[in-house]
Amino acid sequence: MSHTIRRFRPTDDVAMLAFAATLPEHDLLFLGRDLRHPRVVEAWQQAVGEGWIDSLVGEDDGRIVASAALVRDPLGWSGHVGEIRLLVAPDRRGAGLGGDLLEALLAIAHAHGLAKLTATMTPDQAGSIALFEGLGFAREALLVDHVRDGGGQPHDLLVLARAMPSTAG
């Protein structure tokens, strides 16, 4: 299957909610907010509009099948750090879409002059960990019982990080 990668648009809210509804809850734990709620997508759209988030989607036949975001806080103490969030539909994993989105976000991070990138996921997400490690990320921290799923079960979060090449010339 071929896919198209493009910027997340203000008109994508319904398509993003439909995509989020297809994901296992476990995949959403690292986001901090439940992407299946319209107000969360609305806040995301607002942050994109304000320039805090660069967001891409992977599409097949007009249907969102993956989402990637680079979250920055240029006014904070860690303005030199960006956080990457990547979600791929279960039936599209292993097809290279996640890697394509991640490489596109690396280019955007470089254009912003970021010095470091982080990504969080649960430690059992072997495919995601391998993808990030293959692109230079390393395990930096394990946050024990850091998130709870809808049933109240605690889960650990793994933090991966990668230094970015200097943009100074």
C-alpha positions as CSV (number, residue, x, y, z in Angstrom):
1,M,0.0,0.0,0.0
2,S,1.2,3.5,-0.8
3,H,0.7,6.4,1.6
4,T,0.8,10.1,1.5
5,I,2.4,12.2,4.2
6,R,1.1,15.8,4.7
7,R,0.6,18.5,7.3
8,F,-2.3,18.0,9.8
9,R,-5.0,20.5,8.7
10,P,-7.7,22.3,10.6
11,T,-10.3,20.3,8.6
12,D,-8.8,17.0,9.8
13,D,-10.5,16.9,13.2
14,V,-13.2,14.3,12.3
15,A,-10.7,12.1,10.4
16,M,-8.3,12.3,13.4
17,L,-11.0,11.3,15.9
18,A,-11.9,8.4,13.6
19,F,-8.2,7.3,13.4
20,A,-7.8,7.6,17.2
21,A,-10.9,5.4,17.7
22,T,-9.1,2.6,15.8
23,L,-6.1,2.6,18.2
24,P,-5.8,0.4,21.2
25,E,-6.0,2.4,24.4
26,H,-2.5,1.2,25.4
27,D,-1.1,3.0,22.3
28,L,-2.4,6.3,23.6
29,L,-1.0,6.2,27.2
30,F,2.1,8.1,26.4
31,L,0.2,11.2,25.1
32,G,-0.8,12.5,28.4
33,R,-4.3,13.2,27.0
34,D,-6.9,11.0,25.4
35,L,-6.8,11.7,21.7
36,R,-10.3,10.1,21.3
37,H,-12.0,13.2,22.7
38,P,-12.9,16.1,20.5
39,R,-11.7,18.8,23.0
40,V,-8.2,17.2,23.0
41,V,-8.1,17.3,19.1
42,E,-9.4,20.9,19.3
43,A,-6.6,21.9,21.7
44,W,-4.1,20.2,19.4
45,Q,-5.3,22.1,16.4
46,Q,-5.0,25.3,18.4
47,A,-1.4,24.5,19.4
48,V,-0.6,23.8,15.7
49,G,-2.1,27.1,14.7
50,E,0.0,28.9,17.4
51,G,3.2,27.2,16.2
52,W,3.9,25.0,19.3
53,I,3.3,21.8,17.5
54,D,4.3,20.7,14.0
55,S,2.0,17.8,13.0
56,L,2.0,15.4,10.1
57,V,-0.4,12.7,9.1
58,G,-0.1,9.6,7.0
59,E,-3.0,9.0,4.7
60,D,-4.3,6.1,2.6
61,D,-7.2,6.8,0.3
62,G,-8.1,10.0,2.2
63,R,-8.1,8.1,5.6
64,I,-5.7,9.0,8.3
65,V,-3.7,5.9,9.3
66,A,-0.8,7.6,11.2
67,S,0.0,10.7,13.0
68,A,3.2,12.3,14.1
69,A,3.9,15.5,16.0
70,L,6.9,17.5,17.1
71,V,5.9,19.4,20.3
72,R,8.0,22.4,21.4
73,D,7.9,25.1,24.0
74,P,10.1,27.8,22.7
75,L,9.4,30.0,25.8
76,G,10.3,27.3,28.4
77,W,13.6,26.3,30.0
78,S,13.8,23.4,27.6
79,G,13.1,25.4,24.4
80,H,16.0,23.6,22.7
81,V,14.2,20.2,23.2
82,G,11.4,18.8,21.1
83,E,9.1,15.9,22.0
84,I,8.1,13.5,19.2
85,R,4.8,11.7,19.3
86,L,4.1,9.0,16.8
87,L,1.0,6.8,16.3
88,V,0.5,4.3,13.5
89,A,-2.7,2.2,12.9
90,P,-2.1,-1.4,14.0
91,D,-2.7,-2.7,10.4
92,R,-0.1,-0.3,9.0
93,R,2.8,-1.1,11.3
94,G,5.9,-2.5,9.7
95,A,5.2,-0.9,6.3
96,G,7.7,1.9,6.7
97,L,5.1,4.6,7.4
98,G,6.3,5.3,11.0
99,G,9.9,5.6,9.8
100,D,8.9,8.0,7.0
101,L,7.0,10.2,9.5
102,L,9.8,10.1,12.0
103,E,12.4,11.1,9.4
104,A,10.1,14.0,8.3
105,L,9.9,15.2,11.9
106,L,13.7,15.0,12.2
107,A,14.0,17.4,9.3
108,I,11.5,19.8,10.9
109,A,13.3,19.6,14.2
110,H,16.6,20.4,12.4
111,A,15.0,23.4,10.7
112,H,13.8,24.7,14.1
113,G,17.4,24.4,15.4
114,L,16.5,22.0,18.2
115,A,19.4,20.5,20.1
116,K,17.6,17.4,21.5
117,L,14.6,15.2,20.8
118,T,12.7,13.0,23.2
119,A,10.0,10.3,22.7
120,T,8.1,8.3,25.3
121,M,6.4,5.0,25.1
122,T,5.6,2.0,27.2
123,P,8.5,-0.4,27.4
124,D,6.6,-3.3,25.8
125,Q,6.3,-1.4,22.5
126,A,9.3,-3.2,20.9
127,G,8.5,-2.1,17.3
128,S,8.4,1.6,18.2
129,I,11.5,1.3,20.4
130,A,13.4,-0.4,17.5
131,L,12.3,2.3,15.1
132,F,13.5,5.1,17.3
133,E,16.7,3.4,18.2
134,G,17.4,2.7,14.6
135,L,17.3,6.5,14.0
136,G,19.8,7.4,16.8
137,F,17.6,7.5,19.9
138,A,18.8,5.9,23.1
139,R,17.1,4.9,26.3
140,E,17.4,7.8,28.8
141,A,14.9,7.1,31.6
142,L,12.3,4.7,32.9
143,L,9.4,6.4,34.7
144,V,7.8,3.6,36.9
145,D,4.0,3.5,37.2
146,H,3.9,6.9,35.5
147,V,0.5,6.6,33.6
148,R,-2.7,4.8,34.3
149,D,-5.0,3.2,31.7
150,G,-8.8,3.6,31.8
151,G,-9.1,0.7,34.2
152,G,-6.7,2.3,36.7
153,Q,-3.8,-0.1,35.9
154,P,-0.4,1.6,36.2
155,H,2.2,1.4,33.4
156,D,5.8,2.4,33.1
157,L,7.0,5.0,30.5
158,L,10.3,4.7,28.7
159,V,12.0,7.9,27.6
160,L,14.2,7.8,24.6
161,A,16.4,10.8,23.6
162,R,18.6,11.8,20.7
163,A,21.0,14.8,20.3
164,M,20.6,16.7,17.1
165,P,23.5,17.8,14.9
166,S,24.5,21.4,15.5
167,T,23.0,23.9,13.1
168,A,25.8,26.3,13.8
169,G,28.1,26.7,10.9
